[in-house]
Amino acid sequence: MSWEVFNVDSVTADIGDTSTVYREFLRSDALSCGIYRLAKGATDMQTPHDDDEVYYVIKGRARMKVGEEEQDVGPGSILYIGAASEHSFFEIHEDMELLVFFAHTGR
């Protein structure tokens, strides 16, 4: 595949209403993309990933902890998380919807 067009509403339409869900909608040798949803008050149970990742907050508000650092995030926030970094969303004040990009580096 050399290119493809996605629509966020179409990608998220079949996810459902569970409190925490990740749905991958693109995978290539170098990159994968998905939608990650966290409901208000949910617990983010992520563990460190093998690849670098970028989050784009589509909607919702929470705090993000990476290592010992914390930051408020909300719509329009773009977060880069290096491979193997401990990270999680917490104090999820509003239902969150995030666009997630994983860079597959062959580690």
N, C-alpha and C positions, 0 to 999 in steps of 0.2 A: 504494500500500500504506500503510495507516495504522499497522499493527503486525504483528510476526511474532515467533515464539518459536523460538530456536535451542538446540540441545544440543551442548555441546563435543565429546562423544564421537561424535556423528553427523557433525559438521562435520569432525572430524579423521580419521574412519574410512577415507576413500579417499585420503589424502595419500600413503601409502606410506612407504618407509624411506630416502629420499634424505637426504643429509647436511644440505642447506639447501633449504628450500622455503617459499614463501608461497602461501597459498590464500585468495583473497577469497571471502567468503560473503554479503556484503551490500553493495549500492551504492545510494545515493540521490543527489539533487542536492547535499546538504550533508554527507554522511557515507559513509565506507566502512569495513568491518570485515573482518578476516582473521585467520588463524592463521599464525604464522611459526614455523618449526622450525629449530633449529640443533643439529647433532649435537656431542657432546663432541669438542673439538679442531678443530671446523670453523673456517673463516675467514669472517667476516661481511663481505660485499663491498658493503654499502649505500653509496649516495651520498646527499647531501642531497636532501630532498623539497621539493616546492613548497607543501605543506600542513603545518599543525601535526599532531602525532601523539601518541598516548598508547599506551604498552605496559602490559599487565598480565601479569606473569610467573606462568604457571600452574604450571610445574615447571621445574627445572633451576637451575644456578648459573653465574654468569659475572661479568665486570666490564664496565661500560659506560663508554665514553669519549664525552664531548660537548665539542667544542672541546678545551680543554686539561685539563678536569676528568675525574676517574675516580671510579667508585663501584662497590662490590660490589652485585649484585642477585641475588635469589632468589625463591622462591615467595611471592606476596603483594606483591611490589614493584610500585609503579605509577610509571611514568616519563613525564614530559611532555617532548617535544622540539619546540622551536619550528621553524617553517618555515625551510628553508635552513641549518639547523645541521648541521655535520659531526658524525656520530655512528656508533658501531659497538660491537658486543659483541666482547669478546676474552677470552682465558684462559677458554674455555668448559670448565668443570670437569665438567659433567653435561649430558646431552641437555636442550635447552631447548624449551619450548613456550610461546609468547606469544600473547596476544590483542592485536590491533593495531587502533586506531581512527584513521582519518584524517579531519580536518575539512576539507571542501572549501570554501574561502573565496572562490573565484573570482579568486585572484591570477593 
